[in-house]
Amino acid sequence: MKSLIALVSNKCPNCKKGTVFNTSIFNLFKIGKIKDSCSECNFSFEKEPGFFFGAMYVSYALIVAESVATFVVLRVLLHLNWFVSFGGIILLSLLLFGVNFKLSRMIWIYMFYSNRGV
C-alpha cells in the first residue's frame, strides 16, 4: 500500500521520500522533465538512454482503460448517442494527458526499480 501511495504521489521508488518530477502537470512545456536523481537517497531515475520509451505502452494501456470505462458509462449506463460518447472519450483523453504521462512513467520505473535499495 505504501508503494502505491508513493507511486501516485510521484515519489522515489527507492526511498519513497524524494520527488521524481521537477514540475506539475499544469506546466505543459516541461511536463516530462524528470530529475536526474533523488534528492533524498541519490537514486538515479534513468538507468540508460531511452529507458522511458517503454512507458508509452503503459500510457496506451491507461488510455484504453479510461476510454472503455468512459464509453461504458456514457453509452451503456447513460444511454447517450455515439457522437456524445466518442466526444466524451476525446475530451477525457485531452484532460488527463498530463496525469497519464506522469503516471505511465511512474508505473514504468516502479515496475523495474521498486524496493531495490531499501
Short mmCIF file of the C-alpha atoms (twelve columns), coordinates in Angstrom:
data_MODEL
# 
_entry.id   MODEL 
# 
loop_
_atom_site.group_PDB 
_atom_site.id 
_atom_site.type_symbol 
_atom_site.label_atom_id 
_atom_site.label_alt_id 
_atom_site.label_comp_id 
_atom_site.label_asym_id 
_atom_site.label_seq_id 
_atom_site.Cartn_x 
_atom_site.Cartn_y 
_atom_site.Cartn_z 
_atom_site.pdbx_PDB_model_num 
ATOM 1   C CA . MET A 1   0.000   0.000  0.000   1 
ATOM 2   C CA . LYS A 2   2.884   2.355  0.789   1 
ATOM 3   C CA . SER A 3   4.338   1.769  -2.695  1 
ATOM 4   C CA . LEU A 4   1.003   2.539  -4.357  1 
ATOM 5   C CA . ILE A 5   0.671   5.823  -2.471  1 
ATOM 6   C CA . ALA A 6   4.278   6.719  -3.318  1 
ATOM 7   C CA . LEU A 7   3.695   5.858  -6.989  1 
ATOM 8   C CA . VAL A 8   0.611   8.059  -7.274  1 
ATOM 9   C CA . SER A 9   2.302   10.938 -5.443  1 
ATOM 10  C CA . ASN A 10  5.398   10.765 -7.730  1 
ATOM 11  C CA . LYS A 11  7.852   9.707  -5.032  1 
ATOM 12  C CA . CYS A 12  11.181  7.926  -5.477  1 
ATOM 13  C CA . PRO A 13  10.810  4.132  -5.863  1 
ATOM 14  C CA . ASN A 14  13.828  3.592  -3.642  1 
ATOM 15  C CA . CYS A 15  13.236  5.730  -0.536  1 
ATOM 16  C CA . LYS A 16  9.590   6.832  -1.126  1 
ATOM 17  C CA . LYS A 17  10.502  10.365 0.024   1 
ATOM 18  C CA . GLY A 18  12.098  12.383 -2.791  1 
ATOM 19  C CA . THR A 19  10.109  13.552 -5.807  1 
ATOM 20  C CA . VAL A 20  10.727  12.296 -9.342  1 
ATOM 21  C CA . PHE A 21  9.424   15.215 -11.422 1 
ATOM 22  C CA . ASN A 22  10.522  18.858 -11.352 1 
ATOM 23  C CA . THR A 23  7.221   20.417 -12.434 1 
ATOM 24  C CA . SER A 24  3.483   19.959 -12.041 1 
ATOM 25  C CA . ILE A 25  1.116   18.571 -14.680 1 
ATOM 26  C CA . PHE A 26  -0.032  22.102 -15.479 1 
ATOM 27  C CA . ASN A 27  3.365   23.154 -16.894 1 
ATOM 28  C CA . LEU A 28  2.844   21.610 -20.346 1 
ATOM 29  C CA . PHE A 29  6.188   22.696 -21.788 1 
ATOM 30  C CA . LYS A 30  8.248   20.955 -19.105 1 
ATOM 31  C CA . ILE A 31  5.891   18.137 -18.124 1 
ATOM 32  C CA . GLY A 32  8.349   15.371 -18.982 1 
ATOM 33  C CA . LYS A 33  11.297  16.782 -17.073 1 
ATOM 34  C CA . ILE A 34  12.494  14.163 -14.617 1 
ATOM 35  C CA . LYS A 35  15.184  14.850 -12.057 1 
ATOM 36  C CA . ASP A 36  18.490  13.069 -12.629 1 
ATOM 37  C CA . SER A 37  18.470  11.546 -9.157  1 
ATOM 38  C CA . CYS A 38  16.544  11.552 -5.897  1 
ATOM 39  C CA . SER A 39  17.329  14.440 -3.566  1 
ATOM 40  C CA . GLU A 40  16.947  12.156 -0.524  1 
ATOM 41  C CA . CYS A 41  18.803  8.927  -1.423  1 
ATOM 42  C CA . ASN A 42  20.649  9.873  -4.676  1 
ATOM 43  C CA . PHE A 43  18.854  7.092  -6.584  1 
ATOM 44  C CA . SER A 44  19.300  7.528  -10.352 1 
ATOM 45  C CA . PHE A 45  15.924  7.566  -12.115 1 
ATOM 46  C CA . GLU A 46  17.044  6.951  -15.694 1 
ATOM 47  C CA . LYS A 47  19.347  3.952  -15.823 1 
ATOM 48  C CA . GLU A 48  20.046  4.076  -19.558 1 
ATOM 49  C CA . PRO A 49  19.221  6.319  -22.519 1 
ATOM 50  C CA . GLY A 50  15.716  5.660  -23.747 1 
ATOM 51  C CA . PHE A 51  14.667  3.878  -20.562 1 
ATOM 52  C CA . PHE A 52  11.240  5.519  -20.532 1 
ATOM 53  C CA . PHE A 53  10.303  4.540  -24.110 1 
ATOM 54  C CA . GLY A 54  8.536   1.522  -22.613 1 
ATOM 55  C CA . ALA A 55  6.284   3.881  -20.673 1 
ATOM 56  C CA . MET A 56  4.469   4.511  -23.966 1 
ATOM 57  C CA . TYR A 57  2.957   1.030  -23.697 1 
ATOM 58  C CA . VAL A 58  1.797   1.747  -20.163 1 
ATOM 59  C CA . SER A 59  0.325   5.060  -21.332 1 
ATOM 60  C CA . TYR A 60  -1.502  3.267  -24.140 1 
ATOM 61  C CA . ALA A 61  -2.980  0.779  -21.658 1 
ATOM 62  C CA . LEU A 62  -4.130  3.635  -19.394 1 
ATOM 63  C CA . ILE A 63  -5.803  5.445  -22.308 1 
ATOM 64  C CA . VAL A 64  -7.559  2.268  -23.469 1 
ATOM 65  C CA . ALA A 65  -8.832  1.512  -19.949 1 
ATOM 66  C CA . GLU A 66  -10.086 5.084  -19.499 1 
ATOM 67  C CA . SER A 67  -11.711 5.057  -22.943 1 
ATOM 68  C CA . VAL A 68  -13.538 1.791  -22.339 1 
ATOM 69  C CA . ALA A 69  -14.725 2.938  -18.916 1 
ATOM 70  C CA . THR A 70  -15.905 6.270  -20.345 1 
ATOM 71  C CA . PHE A 71  -17.713 4.547  -23.190 1 
ATOM 72  C CA . VAL A 72  -19.470 2.140  -20.821 1 
ATOM 73  C CA . VAL A 73  -20.599 4.970  -18.567 1 
ATOM 74  C CA . LEU A 74  -21.758 7.290  -21.341 1 
ATOM 75  C CA . ARG A 75  -23.189 4.823  -23.854 1 
ATOM 76  C CA . VAL A 76  -24.365 1.859  -21.804 1 
ATOM 77  C CA . LEU A 77  -25.321 3.375  -18.464 1 
ATOM 78  C CA . LEU A 78  -26.464 6.865  -19.513 1 
ATOM 79  C CA . HIS A 79  -27.755 5.802  -22.976 1 
ATOM 80  C CA . LEU A 80  -26.169 8.750  -24.789 1 
ATOM 81  C CA . ASN A 81  -25.654 8.617  -28.556 1 
ATOM 82  C CA . TRP A 82  -22.426 7.525  -30.267 1 
ATOM 83  C CA . PHE A 83  -21.290 11.042 -31.096 1 
ATOM 84  C CA . VAL A 84  -21.515 12.231 -27.486 1 
ATOM 85  C CA . SER A 85  -19.837 9.043  -26.230 1 
ATOM 86  C CA . PHE A 86  -16.835 9.407  -28.518 1 
ATOM 87  C CA . GLY A 87  -16.682 13.137 -27.803 1 
ATOM 88  C CA . GLY A 88  -16.539 12.310 -24.101 1 
ATOM 89  C CA . ILE A 89  -13.677 9.882  -24.722 1 
ATOM 90  C CA . ILE A 90  -11.713 12.511 -26.644 1 
ATOM 91  C CA . LEU A 91  -12.387 15.165 -24.023 1 
ATOM 92  C CA . LEU A 92  -11.332 12.887 -21.173 1 
ATOM 93  C CA . SER A 93  -8.154  11.887 -23.026 1 
ATOM 94  C CA . LEU A 94  -7.205  15.529 -23.517 1 
ATOM 95  C CA . LEU A 95  -7.986  16.442 -19.912 1 
ATOM 96  C CA . LEU A 96  -5.981  13.530 -18.481 1 
ATOM 97  C CA . PHE A 97  -2.968  13.943 -20.782 1 
ATOM 98  C CA . GLY A 98  -0.627  15.211 -18.061 1 
ATOM 99  C CA . VAL A 99  -1.823  12.734 -15.468 1 
ATOM 100 C CA . ASN A 100 -1.413  9.805  -17.870 1 
ATOM 101 C CA . PHE A 101 2.019   10.975 -18.957 1 
ATOM 102 C CA . LYS A 102 3.410   11.141 -15.437 1 
ATOM 103 C CA . LEU A 103 1.551   8.087  -14.165 1 
ATOM 104 C CA . SER A 104 2.796   5.919  -17.028 1 
ATOM 105 C CA . ARG A 105 6.394   6.905  -16.320 1 
ATOM 106 C CA . MET A 106 5.952   6.271  -12.614 1 
ATOM 107 C CA . ILE A 107 4.436   2.821  -13.238 1 
ATOM 108 C CA . TRP A 108 7.298   2.013  -15.605 1 
ATOM 109 C CA . ILE A 109 10.021  2.978  -13.151 1 
ATOM 110 C CA . TYR A 110 8.255   1.184  -10.277 1 
ATOM 111 C CA . MET A 111 7.989   -1.993 -12.379 1 
ATOM 112 C CA . PHE A 112 11.772  -2.179 -12.608 1 
ATOM 113 C CA . TYR A 113 13.170  -0.483 -9.505  1 
ATOM 114 C CA . SER A 114 10.691  -0.692 -6.643  1 
ATOM 115 C CA . ASN A 115 12.247  -1.790 -3.314  1 
ATOM 116 C CA . ARG A 116 15.740  -2.306 -4.738  1 
ATOM 117 C CA . GLY A 117 17.779  -0.335 -2.264  1 
ATOM 118 C CA . VAL A 118 15.766  -0.237 0.944   1 
# 
